[in-house]
Amino acid sequence: QAICLHSGEHIKTDLPNLILDSADDWNTCERNLKNIDFNEQVAIKFETFTDGRGYSLASRIKERKIVKNLHAIGQINEELAYFLIRSGFDVAHFPIRINSISDKGMIHEAKKLLKPFSFNYQSASITENNDE
């Protein structure tokens, strides 16, 4: 189930054609990103939920304005949503579980997980979406 990390809403979207592995080094990822358009979507696959390389990769891609939308796939869960947002991800493909934010009836809980703090004391790789 895909969830927009800016609004907390479930969205219908396919996986992007380009899927980067968080375990790959930057040079490999940069070669793969070389021929894509800014408006194309890219996914970063997490092999394990404890691997922070996907966050670093997302942050680097967003800082360099290589693509507009990043998807998080693989071994991720709802508790990582805040960190996914802060590092630049736009969409998360969480596994569907009852009583989790992947459950369509839980949008209020999704918004609490996505924005648990009223302000951030550190900068991030995203710009805040104030349209909510």
C-alpha positions in Angstrom: 0.0 0.0 0.0 1.5 3.3 -1.0 1.1 6.3 1.4 1.9 9.9 0.5 4.4 11.0 3.3 3.3 14.6 3.0 -0.5 14.1 3.5 -0.8 10.6 5.1 -3.3 9.6 2.4 -3.3 6.3 0.6 -2.4 6.8 -3.1 -2.6 4.6 -6.1 0.8 4.4 -7.8 3.0 1.9 -9.4 6.5 1.2 -8.4 9.0 3.4 -10.3 11.0 1.8 -13.1 14.3 2.7 -11.5 14.9 1.0 -8.1 18.1 1.8 -6.3 19.5 -0.6 -3.7 20.5 1.2 -0.5 23.5 -1.1 -0.3 25.0 0.2 -3.5 27.7 2.9 -3.3 27.0 6.5 -4.5 28.9 6.0 -7.8 26.8 3.1 -8.8 23.6 5.0 -7.9 24.8 8.1 -9.7 25.4 6.1 -12.9 21.9 4.7 -12.7 20.4 8.2 -12.1 22.4 9.8 -14.9 19.8 9.5 -17.7 16.6 10.1 -15.9 14.4 13.1 -16.0 13.7 15.2 -12.9 10.0 14.4 -13.0 10.6 10.6 -13.1 10.1 8.7 -9.9 12.8 6.6 -8.2 12.5 4.0 -5.5 15.1 3.2 -2.9 14.9 -0.4 -1.6 15.8 -1.1 2.1 17.2 -4.6 2.6 16.8 -4.3 6.3 15.0 -1.7 8.4 18.1 -1.0 10.5 20.2 0.0 7.4 20.6 3.8 7.4 22.2 4.0 3.9 18.8 4.5 2.2 18.3 7.7 4.2 21.7 9.0 3.2 21.1 8.1 -0.4 17.7 9.8 -0.4 19.1 12.9 1.2 21.9 13.2 -1.3 19.5 12.8 -4.3 17.1 15.4 -2.9 19.9 17.9 -2.0 21.2 17.6 -5.6 17.7 17.9 -7.0 18.1 14.8 -9.2 14.5 13.7 -9.0 11.2 15.1 -7.7 9.7 12.0 -6.1 11.3 9.3 -4.1 9.6 6.1 -3.0 10.8 3.9 -0.1 10.3 0.2 -0.5 11.5 -3.0 1.1 12.0 -3.6 4.8 10.4 -0.4 6.1 7.6 0.1 8.7 5.4 2.9 10.0 7.8 3.8 12.8 10.3 4.9 10.3 7.9 7.3 8.5 9.2 10.5 10.2 12.8 9.6 9.3 11.8 8.8 5.7 10.2 12.2 5.4 13.1 14.1 6.9 15.5 12.4 4.5 13.5 13.3 1.4 11.1 10.4 0.6 7.7 11.3 -0.8 6.0 7.9 -0.9 6.3 4.8 1.3 5.2 1.4 0.3 4.4 -0.1 3.8 3.3 -3.7 4.1 -0.5 -3.9 4.7 -1.3 -4.7 8.3 -4.6 -4.3 10.2 -4.5 -1.3 12.6 -1.5 0.2 11.0 -1.2 3.3 8.9 -1.3 1.0 5.8 -4.9 0.3 6.8 -7.0 2.8 4.9 -9.2 3.6 8.0 -6.2 4.9 9.9 -5.5 8.3 8.2 -5.6 10.2 11.5 -3.0 8.0 13.1 -0.9 8.3 9.9 -0.8 12.1 10.2 0.3 11.8 13.8 3.2 9.5 12.8 4.2 11.6 9.9 4.4 14.8 11.8 4.9 14.0 15.5 6.5 17.3 16.4 5.3 20.9 16.1 8.8 22.0 14.8 12.2 20.6 14.0 15.4 22.0 15.4 17.5 20.6 12.6 17.3 21.2 8.8 16.1 18.4 6.5 16.4 17.4 2.9 12.7 18.4 2.3 10.7 21.5 2.3 7.7 21.5 4.6 4.3 21.1 2.9 2.1 23.6 4.6 -1.0 22.9 2.4 -2.4 20.4 5.0 
